[in-house]
Amino acid sequence: METNVRMILFKEDQIDQASDAIETLHHHGISDKDISVISGVPFSEKILGRPMSWTRVPQIAVAGALFGFIIAMLLNFLVPNLYKLSVGGMPLTPIPTSIVVTFELTMLGLLISTFLGVFIEMLSPSFGPKGYHPKISDGYIGILFNCPTHADEDTCFELQDLGAEIVDLAEVKQP
Amino acid sequence: MAADVKPFIGSKASPHQESEAEELRKEHLMLDPMPRDEMNQMVMEAMTTTTRKWWAWVIGLGLAVAVLLFGAWGYMIATGMGVAGIRRPVFWGIFIVTFVFWIGISHAGTFVSAILRVFKAEFRRPFTRAAELMTTFGLAAGALYPLIHLGRVWVFYWMVPYPNARWLWPNFRSALVWDFLAITTYLLSSTIYLFLPLIPDMAMARDRSSGWRHFIYKLLALGWRGTEAEWFRLRKAISIFAYAIIPVMFSVHTIVSWDFAVSTVSGWQSSIFGPYFIIGAILSGVSAVVTILYILRSTMKNMDYFIRKEHFDALGKLILVFSMAWAYFFFNEYILSWYGGDAAVKQVLTLHATGPSAWVWYTMLICNVAIPWLFLWNKKVRRTPWLMFIITLLVNVGMYAERYTIIPLTLGHQRNPFDWGIYNPTIIEVSIALGTLCLFIFLYLIASRFIPLVPVWEVQEGQMSHTLRKVGKTEIPSVTELE
């Protein structure tokens, strides 16, 4: 089926109308995977009646923490045994002082990998219709959808009735 | 969704109610919404306006950094550590005092941004970034000191634990390497924590700029569009950071305190030093936030809309609470050391209060306890920005005096009377300390023209979740959870 990428905009105080517009699109047979919502402030998926987004950031963070912990263990316990420097009366691998190093490196791993997780996911290809309008950072709520060509006009009329501003296709661009 | 005042059902709002609502709007930023494009415009205007006065400050501070910091440090490297006043028995002087001071200041961002975020303190919204910037630049200034204090800075890599031909195996579990690890972790994490909530504002700046600015903002916005998935993962990451950075913050100043507490120096070996240092750091950091907010409000365009008296009021209450907590920890540490009866410790305590440098000790108590307690209980004082500026400046003078008391004044009078001495900082040390202050202000000044200092999306989010709700015969502010 031939489709057009369409974008509609709602003002920041028209959140109810925006969620109604998504429902209208569903009635026209446009599924969630063919709809993207972009906004200048975060709205939870529940507010807009959208399926929950997913992210691997927490898992990446845990993996990073684990990595940091392993590095700390190697530094604390493996390295002193590889390069022994015994000092009279002092343990070679004291646990209390190792706890500090372990804590810091685990947290370092956790925090850096959280950022890397966000970074990687931001730069990874995403699904759904793509496009942007500078009005989004002015607080507008944008709805992008793949609209079947034959239903294009009807859908647009209905959305305009809800107060949507239809964006000209030429204005839909990448940031 | 924006805050609005609804009239009484079945009747018009009376002029009295209207004026009450107007007062509330004037008072609370969250109840005084403005269209997002206007807020963006205001922030961009503040960011891109550079007056002659601003340039004069930048050039003056740049020169001061070059001469006071790098010039004096370079001279010390070329001549040797002898030009500093540190000598037997005081080997830790102004360098370490200033190091502890800056690490303390750096607690502001994490406290204001992370802890207040976790507890959903709404007043934090407009100034979280200003505080986070303080953390990053405070740490940058502080992190120079281990290198400066090292003397032979060109061999700093000897601390790094790798197999080497020098028959040295640096012990990275030593207290000084804890410092290195803790500061690195905190510096990296607080910089990332500054950057994450900045991404949507970078996109805002990208959409409103051209030329080289547009190029830089585009790069830093990481292709941000504001999709549901982007917001979801950003919030997840901010949430992970907000929780994880709190223990890191505690660890940093605890470890700094252990630099002292793990030694056998009389007056330092105290199990309460960790929390005592942390409370002091938060007191000093939050005070510095108020100082900075006053300067931003008075010098930057449109900042009086975002930074209001309510913010000074709220931070003033926090400072009062932390001043009380600091006094509690100070007294706890003092009385147990005094009651312990160790002659050397008693000697140190007596010297602090009656010795030739007793004025430092009294300055500490006056600025950290007397001034906040005398003034900050008063709402009028807390709501007068210039008074808050002076009080918070004095609190930081007091906190510097505290570190000075703990370090050189304590080291000068240890167990052997034949080894007592008085520390006199030299002009080189004072110059380097002033140089890092100039560096901090210089970096902040530059950043204020590149980074949106107000997190606009967070302010708008807050304004959308605040409304006036009629309860009985009046209307009161209420908050909705949008998450």
Boltz contact constraints between the chains, C-beta under 6 A:
constraints:
  - contact:
      token1: [A, 12]
      token2: [B, 36]
      max_distance: 6.0
  - contact:
      token1: [A, 13]
      token2: [B, 1]
      max_distance: 6.0
  - contact:
      token1: [A, 13]
      token2: [B, 2]
      max_distance: 6.0
  - contact:
      token1: [A, 15]
      token2: [B, 1]
      max_distance: 6.0
  - contact:
      token1: [A, 36]
      token2: [B, 227]
      max_distance: 6.0
  - contact:
      token1: [A, 37]
      token2: [B, 228]
      max_distance: 6.0
  - contact:
      token1: [A, 38]
      token2: [B, 225]
      max_distance: 6.0
  - contact:
      token1: [A, 38]
      token2: [B, 226]
      max_distance: 6.0
  - contact:
      token1: [A, 38]
      token2: [B, 227]
      max_distance: 6.0
  - contact:
      token1: [A, 39]
      token2: [B, 226]
      max_distance: 6.0
  - contact:
      token1: [A, 40]
      token2: [B, 226]
      max_distance: 6.0
  - contact:
      token1: [A, 41]
      token2: [B, 457]
      max_distance: 6.0
  - contact:
      token1: [A, 41]
      token2: [B, 460]
      max_distance: 6.0
  - contact:
      token1: [A, 41]
      token2: [B, 461]
      max_distance: 6.0
  - contact:
      token1: [A, 42]
      token2: [B, 231]
      max_distance: 6.0
  - contact:
      token1: [A, 44]
      token2: [B, 483]
      max_distance: 6.0
  - contact:
      token1: [A, 53]
      token2: [B, 228]
      max_distance: 6.0
  - contact:
      token1: [A, 53]
      token2: [B, 229]
      max_distance: 6.0
  - contact:
      token1: [A, 53]
      token2: [B, 232]
      max_distance: 6.0
  - contact:
      token1: [A, 55]
      token2: [B, 232]
      max_distance: 6.0
  - contact:
      token1: [A, 55]
      token2: [B, 233]
      max_distance: 6.0
  - contact:
      token1: [A, 55]
      token2: [B, 236]
      max_distance: 6.0
  - contact:
      token1: [A, 57]
      token2: [B, 233]
      max_distance: 6.0
  - contact:
      token1: [A, 57]
      token2: [B, 236]
      max_distance: 6.0
  - contact:
      token1: [A, 57]
      token2: [B, 237]
      max_distance: 6.0
  - contact:
      token1: [A, 61]
      token2: [B, 240]
      max_distance: 6.0
  - contact:
      token1: [A, 83]
      token2: [B, 169]
      max_distance: 6.0
  - contact:
      token1: [A, 85]
      token2: [B, 169]
      max_distance: 6.0
  - contact:
      token1: [A, 97]
      token2: [B, 173]
      max_distance: 6.0
  - contact:
      token1: [A, 100]
      token2: [B, 178]
      max_distance: 6.0
  - contact:
      token1: [A, 101]
      token2: [B, 173]
      max_distance: 6.0
  - contact:
      token1: [A, 104]
      token2: [B, 181]
      max_distance: 6.0
  - contact:
      token1: [A, 104]
      token2: [B, 182]
      max_distance: 6.0
  - contact:
      token1: [A, 104]
      token2: [B, 185]
      max_distance: 6.0
  - contact:
      token1: [A, 107]
      token2: [B, 185]
      max_distance: 6.0
  - contact:
      token1: [A, 107]
      token2: [B, 248]
      max_distance: 6.0
  - contact:
      token1: [A, 108]
      token2: [B, 185]
      max_distance: 6.0
  - contact:
      token1: [A, 110]
      token2: [B, 244]
      max_distance: 6.0
  - contact:
      token1: [A, 111]
      token2: [B, 189]
      max_distance: 6.0
  - contact:
      token1: [A, 111]
      token2: [B, 244]
      max_distance: 6.0
  - contact:
      token1: [A, 114]
      token2: [B, 237]
      max_distance: 6.0
  - contact:
      token1: [A, 114]
      token2: [B, 240]
      max_distance: 6.0
  - contact:
      token1: [A, 115]
      token2: [B, 192]
      max_distance: 6.0
  - contact:
      token1: [A, 118]
      token2: [B, 233]
      max_distance: 6.0
  - contact:
      token1: [A, 118]
      token2: [B, 237]
      max_distance: 6.0
  - contact:
      token1: [A, 121]
      token2: [B, 233]
      max_distance: 6.0
  - contact:
      token1: [A, 122]
      token2: [B, 222]
      max_distance: 6.0
  - contact:
      token1: [A, 132]
      token2: [B, 225]
      max_distance: 6.0
  - contact:
      token1: [A, 134]
      token2: [B, 207]
      max_distance: 6.0
  - contact:
      token1: [A, 136]
      token2: [B, 226]
      max_distance: 6.0
  - contact:
      token1: [A, 137]
      token2: [B, 203]
      max_distance: 6.0
  - contact:
      token1: [A, 137]
      token2: [B, 204]
      max_distance: 6.0
  - contact:
      token1: [A, 137]
      token2: [B, 207]
      max_distance: 6.0
  - contact:
      token1: [A, 138]
      token2: [B, 36]
      max_distance: 6.0
  - contact:
      token1: [A, 138]
      token2: [B, 37]
      max_distance: 6.0
  - contact:
      token1: [A, 139]
      token2: [B, 36]
      max_distance: 6.0
  - contact:
      token1: [A, 175]
      token2: [B, 225]
      max_distance: 6.0
